[in-house]
Structures are given as structure tokens and as C-alpha cells.
Amino acid sequence: MRTVLLAIIIFTLLTNRTVAQTIDLGSWNILNLKYNHTDKLSFFAEGQLRSLKFYSNFHYYEYKGGINYKVHKNVKLSLGAGSYQTYKEGGDFILPKNNDEFRLWPQIIFFQSIGKLKIEQRYRTECRFTSNGYRNRFRYRLGISYPFGREKNDYKPFLISASNEVFFTDKEPYFERNRLLFALNYKPTKAVAIQIGYLHQFDYKINDETGRDFLVIGFYYDIFRKSISKQENDTEIKDN
């Protein structure tokens, strides 16, 4: 408990300093639910809400769902779909929208462990049906994660992670975005994870999302089928 309180105090101090120094720090909020049907097969649903200023000027929300399947202990396939809505800047959900989008995306994740350190490579293709026409986009994310803390019930309560993701299209100028994330996850139980982090992204001038710096807060809840007797320690980098 003292370790938990110390981590929260340190992060709060760092966050307050960031907020004071970065006027345009936005908020990035995630609610994720996953149902683990078997050790290999799972289903997920997620909602996100974002603002361009610190819990002000809300301009974006998304909701999505999909399926995951582990073809190997180090390889996971996913297929997802969802709605992605971006509003005009300058206030809370100002019309007209910058973008009204339905998105379909297959992806594959490769895992590699070096001791307790876990390395992930994620490849995602997005089929984007937008209010400005159809688009393709390709994303590559490289991330590392490290669990720590006193182990209980076969899992460690803390996880630190860092990831960098690049976005490309099949049309000029090809490069679209770079997204960097540093996060701390706390698992009070096997089924619950709370994430807090800092995200920075650089955008080539596009009209479907803006913003550079965000405070990320996420809540992740796992449901396990009773027939699943033992779960692996969850060291995956949380989605975004």
C-alpha cells in the first residue's frame, strides 16, 4: 500500500507541474472491457473521449469493438471496427464536424521477452470510410513494458511502458502522424487495470484530429470464463 501511495503522489506532482507548464495539455480518457472466452480467444469493446485542453474543449470520441485470437504465445491477431467522431476546435463538440468516420482494422502483434522486459511490435491496417471520402492508413507501433512490485495471485501490480507509433497513408505526403506514449498501470485485482500516462503526438496537417499533448487515464476490466483455470500475467501495452 505504501508503494501505491508513493507512486500516486509522485505522478500527481509531475502531472500538476506539466499542467502548469503546458497550457494546451488535453485529456485522453479510455474505458475498455474484454471478455476472455478461452486462453486464445477474446472479445473487446472500448470507448474513448478526448479534449484539446485539460478537460475542456472536448472535440473527439470513439467507440469500437472486435475480436482477438492468439495463434501462438508470441503472436496475436485482431479484427476491430468502430465509429470515430471529430468535432471543430474551439469548444465542446462544436459543429460542423471535422470528420465522421467508420473504421475497419485488422492487426497483428508480435511479442518478445527478454527477462521480465516485454517487447511488442504492432502492425495495423485501417480501412477508413470518412465524411471526406475513403482512405487507407497503415500503423506501426514499437513498445516495451516492464512489470514490477510484490507479486500476488500470480501477477505483479505495476507495469511501466513506453511506445512509439508511426502512421502512414498510400497518398502523398505519405507520413501522417507520430505518437509517443509513456504510461504507468496499476492492477488492484487480476481483472482491473488503471492506466495513467502522458501522450505526445505530431501531426502532419490533417483535418480529422488535432492536439499534441495529453494526460491519459484509462480503466480496463477483464471478464474471465470460469473454465479458464489460469491466466498469463498481463504485460501487454494497453491500446490507444
ChimeraX attribute file (.defattr): number of C-alpha atoms within 10 A of each C-alpha:
attribute: neighborCount
match mode: 1-to-1
recipient: residues
	/A:1	6
	/A:2	7
	/A:3	11
	/A:4	13
	/A:5	10
	/A:6	11
	/A:7	14
	/A:8	15
	/A:9	12
	/A:10	10
	/A:11	15
	/A:12	12
	/A:13	11
	/A:14	12
	/A:15	16
	/A:16	11
	/A:17	11
	/A:18	15
	/A:19	17
	/A:20	11
	/A:21	10
	/A:22	14
	/A:23	11
	/A:24	16
	/A:25	24
	/A:26	25
	/A:27	23
	/A:28	26
	/A:29	21
	/A:30	22
	/A:31	16
	/A:32	20
	/A:33	18
	/A:34	20
	/A:35	16
	/A:36	19
	/A:37	15
	/A:38	16
	/A:39	17
	/A:40	13
	/A:41	16
	/A:42	19
	/A:43	19
	/A:44	17
	/A:45	17
	/A:46	19
	/A:47	17
	/A:48	17
	/A:49	17
	/A:50	24
	/A:51	26
	/A:52	25
	/A:53	22
	/A:54	19
	/A:55	16
	/A:56	15
	/A:57	20
	/A:58	24
	/A:59	26
	/A:60	25
	/A:61	19
	/A:62	17
	/A:63	17
	/A:64	18
	/A:65	17
	/A:66	18
	/A:67	17
	/A:68	20
	/A:69	17
	/A:70	17
	/A:71	11
	/A:72	11
	/A:73	11
	/A:74	12
	/A:75	16
	/A:76	18
	/A:77	18
	/A:78	18
	/A:79	17
	/A:80	18
	/A:81	19
	/A:82	17
	/A:83	18
	/A:84	21
	/A:85	20
	/A:86	24
	/A:87	24
	/A:88	21
	/A:89	21
	/A:90	13
	/A:91	15
	/A:92	16
	/A:93	18
	/A:94	15
	/A:95	12
	/A:96	10
	/A:97	17
	/A:98	21
	/A:99	18
	/A:100	15
	/A:101	19
	/A:102	18
	/A:103	18
	/A:104	16
	/A:105	18
	/A:106	17
	/A:107	18
	/A:108	17
	/A:109	18
	/A:110	16
	/A:111	17
	/A:112	14
	/A:113	12
	/A:114	7
	/A:115	7
	/A:116	11
	/A:117	13
	/A:118	18
	/A:119	21
	/A:120	19
	/A:121	17
	/A:122	18
	/A:123	16
	/A:124	17
	/A:125	19
	/A:126	18
	/A:127	16
	/A:128	20
	/A:129	17
	/A:130	18
	/A:131	13
	/A:132	13
	/A:133	8
	/A:134	12
	/A:135	14
	/A:136	15
	/A:137	18
	/A:138	19
	/A:139	18
	/A:140	17
	/A:141	18
	/A:142	18
	/A:143	20
	/A:144	21
	/A:145	21
	/A:146	19
	/A:147	23
	/A:148	13
	/A:149	13
	/A:150	10
	/A:151	11
	/A:152	10
	/A:153	9
	/A:154	11
	/A:155	19
	/A:156	21
	/A:157	21
	/A:158	23
	/A:159	21
	/A:160	19
	/A:161	22
	/A:162	19
	/A:163	19
	/A:164	17
	/A:165	18
	/A:166	17
	/A:167	18
	/A:168	18
	/A:169	17
	/A:170	11
	/A:171	11
	/A:172	8
	/A:173	9
	/A:174	13
	/A:175	16
	/A:176	19
	/A:177	17
	/A:178	18
	/A:179	18
	/A:180	18
	/A:181	20
	/A:182	18
	/A:183	20
	/A:184	22
	/A:185	23
	/A:186	22
	/A:187	18
	/A:188	13
	/A:189	13
	/A:190	19
	/A:191	14
	/A:192	14
	/A:193	21
	/A:194	17
	/A:195	20
	/A:196	21
	/A:197	20
	/A:198	21
	/A:199	22
	/A:200	16
	/A:201	17
	/A:202	15
	/A:203	16
	/A:204	12
	/A:205	10
	/A:206	10
	/A:207	14
	/A:208	19
	/A:209	18
	/A:210	20
	/A:211	19
	/A:212	15
	/A:213	25
	/A:214	25
	/A:215	24
	/A:216	21
	/A:217	18
	/A:218	19
	/A:219	18
	/A:220	18
	/A:221	18
	/A:222	17
	/A:223	15
	/A:224	19
	/A:225	12
	/A:226	10
	/A:227	9
	/A:228	11
	/A:229	9
	/A:230	10
	/A:231	13
	/A:232	8
	/A:233	13
	/A:234	15
	/A:235	21
	/A:236	17
	/A:237	21
	/A:238	16
	/A:239	8
	/A:240	12
